[in-house]
């Protein structure tokens, strides 16, 4: 569908054509007609889908330039994303004269922002915290706001901006057009849509968008060998640029420091960095002076590199949607990309879960051995030597002395010396390297596959600990010759792994028993989403991934206290 099919000005259509926007992307084609019609829209679209242009064209079309007041506000989770959004809005606004777009983000000096605000603006793009600070200081007014955009709403809620967003809204008039863009439709996103929007039109284009051309692969290693695995992968692939994701800022810092000790150019970006430090890291990564960037998910928001060749998951995320966010940063704009996950045997289930939820297909690869990496590096060095351009005029004066010093060497010896001068470092490093691939893989896979994951309706609130759980099992089961696997304790419920052969016996032995005043309920945890009843009788949806932090935050109990016949009858629905 072409932009000319929409009721846009000739100037806007000409500008879109000039900047290369010939036809609309799915998210633009689906959402723009509703946006231009003044309707509230909640849209699900992935990063890089063209959503910024979708809401940007809408708010610029409705803008009254002669009315020099803030008419549109775009809230973003990070400064980097806000800067990118503002940059694209300015590009789209070239068709309209005298449009002032201002960014207000945390991490930047407050004084210059005051100066810019004193001269007025039509469109504000910023992060919730800094916007709220200006509103409270009365240096920013939203009384004339006609359009509010929440970009990457799911990430903002994940980062804890819910309260700030609600406070910002208290400074706006009740009736305004609200556009909400999110890569995922979580319960929190739907809740905020109900509170903010009026008869919102839902637009989903995830299934119709062209998928990134990504090769998904994983390497299975022992947990204490992930660092060596990263080094081997980087040495093997020699990526032009790569983002390595960790789950914590501590892991990001430690991994960067360890890679630097191994003479690998790597920098970390995380929440502890000052804004100027973040900017310096991002500049070095963007201009490829530092090819390896290590980041947490929160810190990576807003980083947009179109030609990123590799993404590596040093830790798998707790939620499949976050993995999709990570891998979606590579393979864009028709380029090929590789997404790598480094896992231990216990995480094979997570790989399967990501495959089911995201529709991707992983291929297990073996970690290259030291010998294989040396071979790759050697041939790369030989190719590099053969491609070097020789400046005869510059080198000519030195050749007689060179010939004299190397005259005793044969052609073969000269080649050996030349290659060794550069290559000895790799030979020394990998001389005594071990095979990092998990040994006896078939047994490891069989062991992981033969474990059942059980749900039990008690948790930390009931003073449950791993030791007390083991004691509870031992007290009620005669057969104790079996293994207990991973134990995950939550506030009001828990999960633990046991051998499949003992799962049914254990469920029968513990169900109905009492623990800290609660009747026990156990069942095998399934992957299917379910509905369950809360105390008010309303049906509530459960997230269907095993790290249920959001469900837990809502305080929903998976079991019931003893004494209520109604609650005892209701039991617990399928997980």
C-alpha positions, 0 to 999 in steps of 0.5 A, spaced: 500 500 500 502 506 498 502 513 502 499 516 496 492 512 498 492 516 505 490 523 505 496 526 506 499 533 504 503 534 497 509 536 501 509 530 506 508 525 500 514 529 496 518 528 503 516 521 504 518 519 497 525 523 497 527 519 504 525 513 500 519 511 503 515 508 497 510 503 500 508 502 507 510 497 512 504 492 515 504 496 521 504 503 517 498 500 513 494 498 518 495 503 523 495 510 519 488 510 517 486 510 524 491 515 527 489 520 521 482 519 523 483 521 530 482 514 534 486 511 539 490 505 537 494 500 541 499 496 536 503 490 536 509 491 532 517 489 533 523 493 533 525 496 526 518 495 523 517 502 521 512 504 527 516 511 528 514 513 522 507 510 523 505 515 529 510 520 526 506 521 520 500 522 524 502 527 529 505 531 524 499 531 520 495 533 525 500 539 528 498 546 528 504 549 527 502 556 528 499 554 535 506 554 538 504 550 544 506 542 546 501 538 542 504 532 542 508 528 547 512 521 545 514 517 551 520 512 550 524 507 555 531 510 554 535 516 552 538 512 546 531 511 543 528 518 544 534 520 540 532 516 535 525 517 535 526 525 535 531 524 529 526 520 525 521 525 527 525 531 524 526 528 518 519 527 517 518 534 519 522 537 513 516 538 509 513 542 514 516 549 516 518 551 523 516 545 527 520 545 533 522 538 536 525 537 543 528 531 547 527 531 554 531 525 557 535 523 564 542 523 564 542 530 560 544 537 563 537 540 566 539 547 565 540 547 557 533 543 557 530 549 561 533 554 556 530 550 550 523 550 553 523 557 554 523 558 547 517 553 546 516 547 542 511 543 538 513 536 540 516 533 546 520 526 546 523 524 552 523 519 558 518 519 563 522 521 569 525 527 566 518 529 563 515 528 570 521 533 573 519 538 568 512 538 569 513 538 577 517 544 576 512 547 572 518 548 566 513 544 562 506 545 560 501 539 557 495 543 557 494 543 550 497 536 549 492 533 543 496 526 542 500 522 547 505 516 544 507 511 548 513 507 544 515 500 547 510 501 552 512 493 554 519 495 556 517 502 560 513 497 564 518 492 565 523 498 567 518 500 572 516 507 569 508 505 571 508 510 576 511 516 572 507 515 566 501 515 571 503 522 574 505 525 567 498 523 565 495 527 571 498 533 567 494 532 561 487 533 559 482 527 559 480 527 552 486 526 547 488 521 542 493 516 545 497 511 541 500 505 544 506 501 541 509 495 544 512 489 541 508 484 546 501 484 549 503 483 556 497 484 562 500 490 564 500 493 557 493 491 556 491 494 563 494 501 561 491 501 555 484 500 558 486 506 563 489 511 558 485 509 551 478 510 549 475 505 545 482 503 542 483 500 535 487 494 536 493 493 530 497 486 530 502 486 524 507 481 527 505 475 523 505 479 517 511 482 518 517 480 514 522 476 518 529 477 520 534 473 516 537 470 522 540 463 523 539 460 530 544 456 534 546 454 541 552 451 544 551 446 550 557 447 555 559 446 562 557 453 566 564 454 568 566 454 561 562 459 558 567 465 558 572 460 554 566 458 549 565 466 548 573 467 546 572 461 542 566 463 538 569 470 537 575 467 534 572 462 530 567 467 527 571 474 527 564 478 527 564 485 525 560 487 530 556 483 536 552 484 542 553 479 548 547 479 552 547 478 560 542 478 565 545 482 570 550 488 570 555 484 574 555 479 569 556 484 563 562 488 567 565 481 569 565 479 562 568 485 559 573 485 564 575 478 562 575 479 555 579 485 555 584 481 559 584 476 553 586 482 548 579 482 545 576 489 544 570 489 548 566 494 552 560 493 557 553 498 557 549 497 563 545 501 569 551 503 573 554 508 567 554 515 567 550 518 561 557 520 558 560 514 559 554 510 555 555 515 549 562 514 549 561 506 549 555 507 544 560 511 539 565 506 539 561 501 538 557 504 532 564 506 528 566 499 530 572 501 533 570 496 539 566 490 535 564 487 542 558 490 546 556 487 552 549 489 555 543 488 559 537 488 556 535 494 559 541 498 557 540 495 550 534 499 549 534 504 544 541 501 541 539 500 533 545 498 529 542 495 522 548 491 520 549 487 526 552 481 524 551 477 531 547 476 537 550 472 543 546 470 549 551 469 555 545 468 559 538 465 556 533 470 559 527 468 563 522 470 558 522 467 550 519 474 548 526 477 551 530 472 547 526 475 541 527 482 542 535 480 543 535 476 536 531 481 532 537 486 533 541 482 527 539 480 520 535 486 519 534 490 512 535 484 508 542 482 511 544 475 514 544 475 522 546 469 527 543 469 534 547 464 539 545 461 545 550 459 550 547 454 555 548 448 560 544 442 560 539 444 565 537 449 560 535 445 554 528 446 556 528 453 555 531 452 548 525 448 546 520 453 550 523 459 545 522 454 539 515 453 541 513 460 543 517 464 538 517 459 532 524 459 531 528 453 530 535 452 533 541 448 531 546 445 536 553 446 534 559 444 537 564 449 539 570 449 535 576 446 538 583 450 539 586 446 533 580 448 528 580 456 531 588 456 529 587 453 522 581 458 521 586 464 524 592 462 520 588 462 513 585 468 515 592 471 516 595 468 509 589 471 506 590 478 509 598 478 507 596 476 500 591 482 499 596 487 502 597 493 497 605 494 497 607 501 496 613 500 492 616 507 492 615 507 500 619 500 501 624 501 495 629 504 500 629 499 505 629 492 501 637 492 500 638 491 507 632 486 508 634 482 502 641 482 506 638 480 513 633 475 510 638 472 504 640 466 508 632 463 508 629 459 503 622 461 500 619 456 505 623 458 511 621 465 510 614 464 509 614 460 516 618 466 519 613 471 516 606 467 519 609 465 525 611 472 527 603 474 527 601 467 529 605 465 535 600 468 540 594 464 537 598 457 538 601 459 545 594 460 547 590 454 544 596 449 545 593 446 551 586 448 550 581 442 552 574 440 548 569 445 551 563 441 548 559 437 554 561 430 554 557 424 553 551 429 550 546 423 549 546 421 556 545 429 558 540 430 553 536 423 556 537 425 563 534 432 562 528 429 558 527 424 563 525 430 569 518 432 570 517 439 573 512 439 578 508 445 581 506 445 589 502 450 592 507 453 597 512 458 597 516 463 601 510 466 604 509 459 607 517 459 610 518 454 604 526 453 603 529 448 599 531 444 605 524 444 608 522 441 601 527 436 601 525 434 608 517 434 606 518 429 600 523 424 605 517 424 610 512 422 605 515 418 600 518 411 602 522 410 596 528 416 596 532 413 591 531 418 586 534 425 584 531 432 585 533 437 580 532 445 580 528 448 585 524 455 584 521 458 590 516 464 589 512 467 594 506 463 594 508 457 590 514 453 587 516 449 582 521 443 582 524 437 578 524 430 579 525 424 575 519 422 571 518 415 574 517 418 581 513 424 579 506 420 580 508 417 586 510 424 589 504 427 587 499 422 590 504 422 596 504 429 598 497 431 595 492 433 601 498 433 606 498 439 610 504 444 611 504 450 615 496 450 615 495 449 608 493 443 604 498 441 599 496 441 592 501 438 586 501 437 579 505 436 573 507 443 570 504 444 563 506 449 558 499 451 556 496 458 559 491 457 563 485 461 567 484 461 574 479 464 579 481 469 584 477 471 590 472 475 586 470 470 581 473 473 575 477 469 571 485 471 570 490 469 565 496 466 567 503 467 563 505 461 561 513 461 562 516 458 568 519 465 571 512 468 573 515 474 576 509 478 574 504 473 576 507 473 583 507 481 583 500 481 582 499 477 589 495 471 586 495 465 590 496 458 587 493 455 593 488 456 598 488 456 606 485 451 610 478 452 612 474 454 606 470 449 603 469 453 596 477 454 596 478 447 597 473 445 591 476 450 586 483 447 587 488 449 582 487 450 574 492 447 569 499 451 569 
